[in-house]
Amino acid sequence: MSDSERESKASTRGRISIGTILWLLVAAIVLPELIFSAVAFRRNNDAQQAMLTTLAEATAGSIAESVDRQIAGMVMTLRVLSTAPGIHNGDRASFYQRVAEAFDDSGTYLVLVDSDFGQIMNTRAPFGSPLPEITHKETAERVLSSREPAVTGVFFGETAQRWVFNVMLPLEEGRSDARILLLSQNVEALAGTLAARNLRGGWNAVIVDGDGMVMASSQSWQDVGKPFFLTGGENAGPGITLPATIEHQGETYETVRARSELTGWQTIVWAPTAVVYAPVVSAMRMLALGGLAIIAVGIVLAWMLSRRVTGSVKRLTGEARRLGAGEHVEEGDYPISEFATVSQALAQASKDRQAAESEIRFLMREVAHRSKNQLTVVSSIAKQTARHARSFASFQDSFQKRIQGLARSTDL
């Protein structure tokens, strides 16, 4: 490597090109904005997820409260009916007729139970027809022992031939063979409670009894009477909503549980995690694609600007080299005003240099002309002095004096 190459390499060390500067400028502008957008989007997403969780908790709590109100209304109905004289030693046939007409098309049926848990009458069946024993004997025993109303879970009624649940109320002892008054209701009656919530965004709701059996579902009524598939969550306390994330068969689900205070049933609002976060994932994907598109556009623009800038720099470098070589430089047409100013300055410097060189050439010609004249005069002085000199010493003295006089006249 020659010395000139070493000096050139040393002089360019630590320098960066205009293209690199433009790319760094694009990065300095775009990357902070992308980072800020990502952070802002993440915080907005967290806020939205918190809002969705709050709405799900409110929905679960509202459904549980609606179920409590419905059951409380049924208990109140039983208390009112328990005072009817037809239950005990009155005309049970007319009592049956009045109750059947009152509950017609309501999905609710009245059952009168004796001490052996046999059905005395059931408005689902004609009065006086033979009836089987009730299904939930353990609940009936608890009602008789505690003297408090109770609610069963969901079961397939032998008389109803459909999925039902019962609300039981103990009757006063000793007045007749009737010991328990119960309302049997089809689980379809709970459908309105779920349908009124108008769940969206992939969210579903179910009501499960104390054994985890589905009583009502916003997703499919074929699930009624089956165990709810998301069984891993912690049971919520009465009046408390409990959000949780549950994994089932390799998939995760977001759940919110609320427990009914009267029945012990649970309302579960649930949705697949992938569905809940699908808008977030889609928005993040769009943000990433948009960021990549912006970066790509920035790189292309930086490359185009770099080409124009480096092209202008190369032209200016050529003009500067021609100026250094003494060639004439014309003002160039540049798209960038600063480069146009530099080109104008180089053109003006070229004109000034040419003018200076012309003046120097003129002065050199004038000096040469005068020098020739002076040499002619010196030659004439030498000849004239030699013609009249008698010796070399007198010639030398006379010639020296005349040359000195010529020099003094030049200073003037």
C-alpha positions as CSV (number, residue, x, y, z in Angstrom):
1,M,0.0,0.0,0.0
2,S,1.4,3.4,-1.1
3,D,1.7,6.4,1.2
4,S,-1.0,8.2,-0.7
5,E,-3.4,5.3,-0.2
6,R,-2.6,5.1,3.5
7,E,-3.2,8.9,3.8
8,S,-6.5,8.5,1.9
9,K,-7.6,5.6,4.1
10,A,-6.7,7.5,7.3
11,S,-8.5,10.6,6.1
12,T,-11.8,8.7,5.5
13,R,-11.6,6.8,8.8
14,G,-14.5,7.7,11.1
15,R,-16.6,9.3,8.4
16,I,-20.1,8.1,7.3
17,S,-21.9,8.6,4.1
18,I,-24.9,10.8,3.4
19,G,-27.0,7.7,2.7
20,T,-26.1,6.3,6.1
21,I,-27.1,9.6,7.7
22,L,-30.4,9.6,5.9
23,W,-31.1,6.0,7.0
24,L,-30.2,6.9,10.6
25,L,-32.5,9.9,10.4
26,V,-35.3,7.8,9.2
27,A,-34.7,5.3,12.0
28,A,-34.5,8.2,14.5
29,I,-37.9,9.5,13.4
30,V,-39.8,6.2,12.8
31,L,-38.5,3.9,15.6
32,P,-39.5,6.2,18.5
33,E,-42.9,6.6,17.0
34,L,-43.4,2.9,16.6
35,I,-42.2,2.2,20.1
36,F,-44.5,4.9,21.5
37,S,-47.4,3.5,19.4
38,A,-46.7,0.0,20.7
39,V,-46.6,1.2,24.3
40,A,-49.7,3.3,23.9
41,F,-51.5,0.5,22.2
42,R,-50.5,-2.0,24.9
43,R,-51.8,0.3,27.6
44,N,-55.1,0.9,25.7
45,N,-55.4,-2.9,25.2
46,D,-54.9,-3.4,29.0
47,A,-57.6,-0.8,29.7
48,Q,-59.9,-2.5,27.2
49,Q,-59.3,-5.9,28.7
50,A,-60.0,-4.6,32.2
51,M,-63.2,-3.1,30.8
52,L,-64.2,-6.4,29.2
53,T,-63.5,-8.2,32.5
54,T,-65.5,-5.7,34.4
55,L,-68.4,-6.0,32.0
56,A,-68.2,-9.8,32.2
57,E,-68.2,-9.6,36.0
58,A,-71.2,-7.3,35.9
59,T,-73.0,-9.6,33.5
60,A,-72.3,-12.7,35.7
61,G,-73.4,-10.8,38.8
62,S,-76.6,-9.5,37.0
63,I,-77.6,-13.0,35.9
64,A,-77.1,-14.4,39.4
65,E,-79.2,-11.6,40.8
66,S,-81.9,-12.2,38.2
67,V,-81.9,-15.9,39.2
68,D,-82.2,-15.0,42.8
69,R,-85.1,-12.7,42.1
70,Q,-86.8,-15.5,40.1
71,I,-86.3,-18.1,42.8
72,A,-87.4,-15.6,45.5
73,G,-90.6,-14.9,43.5
74,M,-91.2,-18.7,43.3
75,V,-90.7,-19.0,47.1
76,M,-93.1,-16.1,47.6
77,T,-95.7,-17.8,45.3
78,L,-95.3,-21.0,47.4
79,R,-95.9,-19.1,50.6
80,V,-99.0,-17.6,49.3
81,L,-100.3,-20.8,47.9
82,S,-99.5,-22.6,51.2
83,T,-102.3,-20.6,52.9
84,A,-104.9,-21.8,50.4
85,P,-107.6,-24.0,52.1
86,G,-107.7,-26.4,49.3
87,I,-104.3,-27.8,50.2
88,H,-105.5,-29.5,53.3
89,N,-109.0,-30.7,53.9
90,G,-110.6,-28.6,51.2
91,D,-111.6,-29.3,47.7
92,R,-108.3,-30.2,46.1
93,A,-109.9,-30.8,42.7
94,S,-111.1,-27.2,42.5
95,F,-107.7,-26.0,44.0
96,Y,-105.9,-28.0,41.3
97,Q,-108.1,-26.4,38.6
98,R,-107.5,-22.8,39.8
99,V,-103.7,-23.4,40.0
100,A,-103.5,-25.1,36.6
101,E,-105.3,-22.2,35.0
102,A,-103.1,-19.6,36.8
103,F,-99.9,-21.3,35.7
104,D,-101.1,-22.2,32.2
105,D,-98.3,-21.7,29.5
106,S,-95.9,-20.4,32.2
107,G,-93.6,-23.4,32.3
108,T,-94.3,-23.6,36.1
109,Y,-96.2,-26.4,37.8
110,L,-97.4,-27.0,41.3
111,V,-96.8,-30.3,43.1
112,L,-98.3,-31.4,46.5
113,V,-96.1,-34.0,48.3
114,D,-97.0,-36.3,51.2
115,S,-94.8,-37.5,54.0
116,D,-93.7,-40.5,52.0
117,F,-92.6,-38.2,49.2
118,G,-95.3,-39.4,47.0
119,Q,-97.1,-36.9,44.7
120,I,-100.6,-36.1,45.8
121,M,-101.2,-33.9,42.8
122,N,-99.2,-32.4,40.0
123,T,-100.6,-29.8,37.6
124,R,-98.5,-31.5,34.8
125,A,-100.8,-34.5,35.0
126,P,-104.6,-34.7,35.2
127,F,-106.0,-34.6,38.7
128,G,-106.3,-38.0,40.2
129,S,-104.0,-39.8,37.9
130,P,-101.3,-42.1,39.5
131,L,-98.1,-40.3,40.1
132,P,-94.6,-41.5,41.1
133,E,-92.5,-40.3,44.0
134,I,-90.5,-37.2,43.7
135,T,-87.0,-37.4,42.5
136,H,-85.0,-35.3,45.0
137,K,-85.9,-37.0,48.2
138,E,-82.8,-35.9,50.0
139,T,-83.7,-32.2,49.3
140,A,-87.3,-33.0,50.6
141,E,-85.9,-34.5,53.8
142,R,-83.7,-31.4,54.3
143,V,-86.7,-29.2,53.8
144,L,-88.7,-31.1,56.4
145,S,-85.9,-31.1,58.9
146,S,-84.9,-27.5,58.5
147,R,-88.4,-26.1,58.0
148,E,-86.9,-23.8,55.4
149,P,-87.4,-23.7,51.6
150,A,-84.9,-25.3,49.3
151,V,-84.0,-25.5,45.6
152,T,-83.0,-28.6,43.8
153,G,-80.5,-28.8,40.9
154,V,-81.4,-29.7,37.4
155,F,-82.8,-33.2,36.7
156,F,-84.9,-35.0,34.1
157,G,-88.4,-35.2,35.5
158,E,-90.2,-38.6,35.3
159,T,-93.5,-36.9,35.0
160,A,-92.4,-33.9,33.0
161,Q,-90.2,-35.9,30.7
162,R,-87.9,-32.9,30.4
163,W,-85.2,-31.1,32.3
164,V,-86.6,-29.3,35.3
165,F,-85.8,-27.9,38.8
166,N,-87.9,-27.7,41.9
167,V,-88.4,-25.1,44.6
168,M,-89.8,-26.8,47.8
169,L,-91.6,-25.3,50.8
170,P,-92.5,-27.2,54.0
171,L,-96.2,-27.2,55.0
172,E,-97.6,-27.0,58.5
173,E,-97.6,-30.4,60.2
174,G,-100.7,-32.2,61.4
175,R,-103.2,-30.5,59.2
176,S,-103.3,-33.1,56.5
177,D,-101.3,-35.7,54.6
178,A,-99.7,-32.9,52.6
179,R,-96.2,-32.1,53.9
180,I,-94.4,-30.3,51.1
181,L,-95.5,-27.8,48.5
182,L,-93.2,-27.4,45.5
183,L,-93.0,-25.5,42.2
184,S,-91.5,-27.4,39.4
185,Q,-90.2,-25.3,36.6
186,N,-88.8,-26.1,33.2
187,V,-85.2,-25.0,32.8
188,E,-86.3,-23.2,29.6
189,A,-87.6,-20.5,32.0
190,L,-84.0,-19.5,32.6
191,A,-83.3,-18.9,29.0
192,G,-84.8,-15.4,29.1
193,T,-82.4,-14.5,31.8
194,L,-79.5,-15.3,29.5
195,A,-81.0,-14.0,26.3
196,A,-81.7,-10.6,27.8
197,R,-77.9,-10.0,28.3
198,N,-77.2,-10.1,24.5
199,L,-73.7,-11.4,24.9
200,R,-71.2,-10.4,22.2
201,G,-67.6,-10.7,21.2
202,G,-67.4,-14.5,21.6
203,W,-68.7,-14.4,25.2
204,N,-71.1,-17.1,26.4
205,A,-73.0,-17.7,29.7
206,V,-74.2,-20.8,31.5
207,I,-76.0,-21.5,34.7
208,V,-74.9,-24.6,36.6
209,D,-76.3,-26.1,39.7
210,G,-74.4,-27.1,42.8
211,D,-73.3,-30.4,41.2
212,G,-71.8,-28.6,38.2
213,M,-74.6,-29.6,35.8
214,V,-75.7,-27.2,33.1
215,M,-79.1,-25.7,33.7
216,A,-79.1,-23.1,30.9
217,S,-76.6,-22.1,28.2
218,S,-76.5,-19.3,25.8
219,Q,-74.4,-21.4,23.4
220,S,-76.4,-24.6,23.0
221,W,-79.4,-26.1,24.8
222,Q,-78.0,-29.5,24.1
223,D,-75.6,-28.9,27.0
224,V,-78.5,-28.9,29.6
225,G,-78.1,-31.7,32.1
226,K,-74.5,-32.3,31.2
227,P,-71.5,-31.4,33.4
228,F,-70.0,-28.0,32.4
229,F,-66.7,-28.7,30.6
230,L,-64.8,-25.9,32.4
231,T,-64.5,-27.4,35.8
232,G,-61.1,-26.2,36.9
233,G,-62.1,-22.8,38.2
234,E,-62.4,-21.8,41.9
235,N,-66.0,-21.5,43.1
236,A,-67.0,-18.0,43.9
237,G,-68.6,-17.0,47.2
238,P,-72.1,-15.7,47.4
239,G,-72.4,-12.2,45.8
240,I,-68.7,-12.4,44.6
241,T,-67.6,-12.5,41.0
242,L,-64.4,-14.4,40.4
243,P,-62.4,-14.1,37.1
244,A,-60.0,-16.9,36.1
245,T,-58.2,-18.4,33.2
246,I,-58.8,-22.1,32.7
247,E,-57.0,-24.5,30.4
248,H,-59.0,-27.3,28.8
249,Q,-57.7,-29.8,26.2
250,G,-54.9,-27.6,25.2
251,E,-56.9,-24.4,24.9
252,T,-57.4,-21.6,27.5
253,Y,-60.6,-19.9,28.4
254,E,-61.4,-16.7,30.2
255,T,-64.1,-17.2,32.9
256,V,-66.0,-15.1,35.4
257,R,-68.1,-16.9,38.0
258,A,-70.8,-15.5,40.2
259,R,-72.7,-17.6,42.8
260,S,-76.4,-17.2,43.6
261,E,-77.0,-16.6,47.3
262,L,-80.4,-18.4,47.4
263,T,-79.7,-21.5,45.3
264,G,-76.0,-22.0,45.4
265,W,-76.0,-22.2,41.6
266,Q,-73.2,-20.5,39.7
267,T,-73.4,-18.2,36.7
268,I,-70.3,-18.6,34.5
269,V,-69.6,-16.1,31.7
270,W,-66.8,-17.6,29.5
271,A,-65.1,-17.2,26.2
272,P,-62.0,-18.7,24.5
273,T,-58.9,-16.7,25.2
274,A,-58.1,-16.7,21.5
275,V,-61.4,-15.1,20.7
276,V,-61.2,-12.5,23.5
277,Y,-57.7,-11.4,22.4
278,A,-58.3,-11.8,18.7
279,P,-59.0,-8.1,18.2
280,V,-55.8,-7.3,20.1
281,V,-53.7,-9.8,18.0
282,S,-55.2,-8.4,14.8
283,A,-54.5,-4.8,15.9
284,M,-50.9,-5.8,16.9
285,R,-50.4,-7.5,13.5
286,M,-51.7,-4.4,11.7
287,L,-49.5,-2.2,13.8
288,A,-46.5,-4.4,13.0
289,L,-47.3,-4.5,9.3
290,G,-47.9,-0.7,9.3
291,G,-44.6,-0.2,11.0
292,L,-42.8,-2.4,8.5
293,A,-44.4,-0.5,5.7
294,I,-43.4,2.8,7.1
295,I,-39.9,1.6,7.6
296,A,-39.8,0.3,4.1
297,V,-41.1,3.5,2.7
298,G,-38.6,5.4,4.8
299,I,-35.7,3.3,3.5
300,V,-36.8,3.7,-0.1
301,L,-37.1,7.4,0.3
302,A,-33.8,7.6,2.1
303,W,-32.2,5.6,-0.8
304,M,-33.7,7.8,-3.4
305,L,-32.7,11.0,-1.6
306,S,-29.2,9.4,-1.0
307,R,-28.8,8.8,-4.7
308,R,-29.8,12.3,-5.6
309,V,-27.5,13.8,-2.9
310,T,-24.6,11.5,-3.7
311,G,-25.1,12.3,-7.4
312,S,-25.0,16.0,-6.7
313,V,-21.9,15.5,-4.5
314,K,-20.1,13.6,-7.2
315,R,-20.9,16.4,-9.7
316,L,-19.6,19.0,-7.3
317,T,-16.5,16.9,-6.7
318,G,-15.9,16.8,-10.5
319,E,-16.4,20.6,-10.7
320,A,-14.0,21.2,-7.9
321,R,-11.4,18.9,-9.5
322,R,-11.7,20.8,-12.8
323,L,-11.4,24.0,-11.0
324,G,-8.2,22.8,-9.3
325,A,-6.9,21.7,-12.8
326,G,-7.5,25.2,-14.1
327,E,-10.4,24.2,-16.3
328,H,-13.5,26.4,-16.8
329,V,-16.4,25.5,-14.6
330,E,-20.0,26.4,-15.4
331,E,-22.7,26.8,-12.8
332,G,-24.7,23.5,-12.7
333,D,-28.5,22.9,-12.2
334,Y,-29.0,21.1,-8.9
335,P,-32.3,20.2,-7.2
336,I,-30.9,21.0,-3.8
337,S,-30.5,24.7,-3.2
338,E,-27.4,24.3,-1.0
339,F,-25.6,22.3,-3.7
340,A,-26.7,24.9,-6.3
341,T,-25.1,27.6,-4.1
342,V,-21.9,25.6,-3.9
343,S,-21.9,25.1,-7.7
344,Q,-22.5,28.9,-8.1
345,A,-19.6,29.6,-5.8
346,L,-17.3,27.2,-7.8
347,A,-18.4,28.8,-11.1
348,Q,-17.7,32.2,-9.7
349,A,-14.3,31.0,-8.4
350,S,-13.6,29.6,-11.9
351,K,-14.3,33.0,-13.4
352,D,-12.2,34.8,-10.8
353,R,-9.3,32.4,-11.4
354,Q,-9.5,32.8,-15.2
355,A,-9.6,36.6,-14.7
356,A,-6.6,36.4,-12.4
357,E,-4.7,34.2,-14.8
358,S,-5.4,36.5,-17.7
359,E,-4.1,39.5,-15.7
360,I,-1.0,37.5,-14.7
361,R,-0.4,36.6,-18.3
362,F,-0.8,40.2,-19.3
363,L,1.6,41.3,-16.6
364,M,4.1,38.6,-17.6
365,R,4.0,39.8,-21.2
366,E,4.5,43.4,-20.0
367,V,7.4,42.4,-17.8
368,A,9.0,40.5,-20.7
369,H,8.5,43.5,-23.0
370,R,10.0,45.9,-20.5
371,S,12.8,43.5,-19.8
372,K,13.7,43.3,-23.5
373,N,13.6,47.1,-23.6
374,Q,15.9,47.3,-20.6
375,L,18.3,44.8,-22.2
376,T,18.3,46.9,-25.4
377,V,19.1,50.0,-23.4
378,V,21.8,48.2,-21.5
379,S,23.2,46.9,-24.7
380,S,23.2,50.5,-26.2
381,I,24.8,51.9,-23.0
382,A,27.5,49.2,-23.2
383,K,28.3,50.0,-26.9
384,Q,28.2,53.8,-26.3
385,T,30.5,53.5,-23.3
386,A,32.9,51.2,-25.1
387,R,33.2,53.6,-28.0
388,H,34.4,56.5,-25.9
389,A,36.4,54.6,-23.2
390,R,40.2,54.7,-23.4
391,S,40.8,51.8,-21.0
392,F,38.9,49.0,-19.4
393,A,39.0,50.7,-16.1
394,S,37.4,53.9,-17.5
395,F,34.9,51.7,-19.3
396,Q,34.0,49.8,-16.2
397,D,33.6,53.0,-14.1
398,S,31.6,54.8,-16.8
399,F,29.4,51.7,-17.5
400,Q,28.7,51.2,-13.8
401,K,27.6,54.8,-13.3
402,R,25.3,54.7,-16.3
403,I,23.7,51.4,-15.2
404,Q,23.1,52.9,-11.7
405,G,21.5,55.9,-13.3
406,L,19.3,53.6,-15.4
407,A,18.3,51.8,-12.2
408,R,17.4,55.1,-10.5
409,S,15.3,56.1,-13.4
410,T,13.4,52.7,-13.2
411,D,12.6,53.4,-9.6
412,L,11.0,56.7,-10.6
